[in-house]
Amino acid sequence: MALLNLREINKKFGGIHALNNVSLTIGAGEIYGLIGPNGAGKTTLFNVITGVYLPSSGDVEFNGRSIIGRKPYQVAMTGIARTFQNIRLFQNMTVLENVMIGTHAKTSAGPFGAIFNTKSTRSEERLIRSQSRDWLDYVGISSQTDYLAKNLSYGDQRRLEIARALATRPKLLALDEPAAGMNATETDELKLLIQRIRTDGVSILLIEHDVKLIMNLCDRVAVLDYGQKIAEDIPSLVRQDPKVIQAYLGGDLP
Amino acid sequence: MRLIAQRLVKKITSNKRALLLGYVLLFVALAVLPFLLSNTVGRTWVRILDFALIYAMLALGLNIVVGFAGLLDLGYIAFYAVGAYTWALLASPQFGLHLPFWVILPIGAGVAALFGVLLGAPTLRLRGDYLAIVTLGFGEIIRIFLNNLDHPVNVTNGPIGINKIDPISIGGADLTRTHEWLGISFSGVHIYYYLLLALLIFTIVMCVRLENSRIGRAWLAIREDELAAQAMGINTRNIKLLAFALGATFGGVAGGLFASLQGFVSPESFGLLESIMVLCMVVLGGMGHVYGVLLGALLLSVLPEILRSTASPIQQAVFGDVYIDPEALRMLLFGLALIVVMLVRPAGLWPAPRRRAMLDQDVGRD
């Protein structure tokens, strides 16, 4: 069953055709890779899916319903969580607080509950705390709970971003270059984490430049070049596709 | 030095009995303070204290908008004006209405909140400097409206203002008059002091609870990174509007109390300088830190009064004449104090730990 269904997405910025008739589907429980040279439109596609951009035409269906025109926070509440290419943590909040923000989508305490410190607010607050700790445990940074987010190492910041995204309880987790800047060990750990997230029932959309990671991890891979999808298949076939090789290495087709 | 103080505070706060004793002592000190003042330096000082408490409430309200949510509001005094005029119109001979305070207080708070949303809604897309300019305009618009709403239909009495505003009365007892209770005579300013103190404590509790709530965290997240906050499912529009509305509510309540204490309101009490003064209290005390803001508000409302009452006599005694007008001296010292604080303690006199950490880091990075 298709969880996410993109149909003929076009996105134009002035004269630039950033996305050109891109269609793809991601099934439930799938790890779906998205690769392409710099400027191919990967992040633009991400922003269309998560509601940051409105596509010029086309439709985005999630769980059988069109989510076109929804605001980013509404998309997050429907069940798509994301991380950012340039890490966007709440720098001056603690690690735990960052994850607690992630629970916002699935909690409801309002200002009056806070002011009068009602019973339901207190129990929800306890729940938020314990759940957030669990997520830190899950991604393996629970020893850093009380540090400010900006003081974490680069790899741990990436993990924290994933924990924060998971705290929104998504059905689809969209990761924008999660391995960027990681060393080999960190990348291996990340691979295990991503596999575990999938096993726990969350589908994954992965943008990545680390070809090895993509080949090892993804069920299917799509390749974007100049805003167009030029290939989509299982990783071993995609890497042999002449159009893909041409897009990455340049030159004419044989 | 800071380390020693921190250890001391930790030692006291970790000991429950010491903490309790501290609270009791503070409570007693606050309770006898007005009597101490009126018996030593005069009853005027209790009145000054009353106004300081009102300013503290006002500054705490602005702190929600500026400190918590990070939305620079230069027209905050408008909500104070709205609250004051709501009270004035509903409890004065202006329209012949004399509603009791427990009816006006919620109405004033509600009207101010409404104005908060009215200002907030069109400015949601603006950030930083642009927001500051629009709010500045809003503040002036309200003042100019109040100044000119005496024709064609006389609503606000224009620049003359509204006089003879009802004081708060409980069970028919007018709180601005002197009352005997347990053999002690409480004058109006004393009773107001206790009333305002109770309300201020309530305000502090509300602010602290809001800061540490789900909503408070959302404000912080918006201040840190709005796009990331949206991606976490935070409806940034509503959360920002909530900050405007709550901040305005505090301002409105403070304004109503001001009107009832003063017995008179006119547009000139709500100028741009007042807005800036309240913002200074927030910034000087420690933006985003409830107790810091409280300190800033008390200092900036009491110190100028001390200066006002001492500047002329000291000059008389030392030079035999008054060379510098106390009012001019006040602005001079005020400017100087601002510069010194910004140089020495950029995060404010008593900053929030988070903000101090943030600024420390930024200095280190340069």
Contacts between the chains, C-beta under 8 A, distances in Angstrom:
chain1	res1	chain2	res2	distance
A	50	B	231	6.6
A	52	B	227	7.3
A	71	B	230	7.1
A	71	B	235	7.8
A	72	B	227	7.4
A	72	B	230	4.1
A	72	B	231	5.6
A	73	B	230	4.8
A	73	B	231	7.7
A	73	B	232	7.8
A	73	B	233	5.1
A	73	B	234	5.7
A	73	B	235	5.0
A	73	B	236	6.9
A	76	B	230	7.3
A	76	B	231	5.7
A	76	B	232	6.1
A	76	B	233	3.8
A	77	B	233	4.8
A	81	B	231	7.4
A	81	B	232	8.0
A	82	B	231	5.6
A	84	B	228	6.9
A	84	B	231	7.8
A	88	B	225	5.2
A	88	B	227	6.6
A	88	B	228	4.1
A	88	B	231	7.9
A	89	B	225	7.7
A	89	B	228	7.3
A	90	B	220	7.0
A	90	B	221	5.3
A	90	B	224	4.0
A	90	B	225	6.0
A	90	B	228	6.8
A	90	B	229	7.8
A	91	B	224	6.2
A	91	B	225	7.7
A	92	B	224	6.2
A	92	B	354	5.8
A	92	B	355	7.9
A	92	B	357	6.9
A	92	B	358	4.7
A	93	B	217	7.8
A	93	B	220	6.1
A	93	B	221	7.3
A	93	B	224	6.4
A	93	B	354	7.6
A	97	B	217	6.3
A	97	B	220	7.6
A	100	B	217	6.0
A	101	B	217	5.7
A	101	B	218	7.1
A	101	B	221	4.8
A	101	B	229	7.1
A	101	B	232	5.2
A	101	B	234	7.3
A	102	B	232	5.4
A	104	B	214	6.7
A	104	B	217	7.6
A	104	B	218	6.1
A	104	B	221	7.9
A	104	B	232	5.6
A	104	B	233	5.3
A	104	B	234	5.2
A	105	B	232	6.6
A	105	B	233	2.7
A	105	B	234	7.9
A	106	B	233	7.7
A	107	B	214	6.0
A	109	B	213	6.4
A	109	B	214	4.6
A	109	B	215	7.4
A	110	B	215	6.9
A	111	B	210	6.5
A	111	B	213	7.6
A	111	B	215	5.3
A	111	B	242	6.2
A	111	B	246	6.4
A	113	B	213	7.6
A	114	B	209	5.1
A	114	B	210	5.3
A	114	B	212	7.9
A	114	B	213	3.4
A	114	B	214	7.1
A	114	B	215	5.8
A	114	B	216	7.2
A	115	B	206	4.9
A	115	B	209	5.7
A	115	B	210	6.5
A	117	B	209	5.8
A	121	B	213	7.2
A	124	B	214	7.5
A	125	B	213	7.4
A	125	B	214	7.2
A	128	B	214	7.1
A	148	B	357	6.3
A	150	B	361	7.2
A	164	B	232	6.8
A	165	B	231	8.0
A	168	B	232	6.1
A	168	B	233	5.5
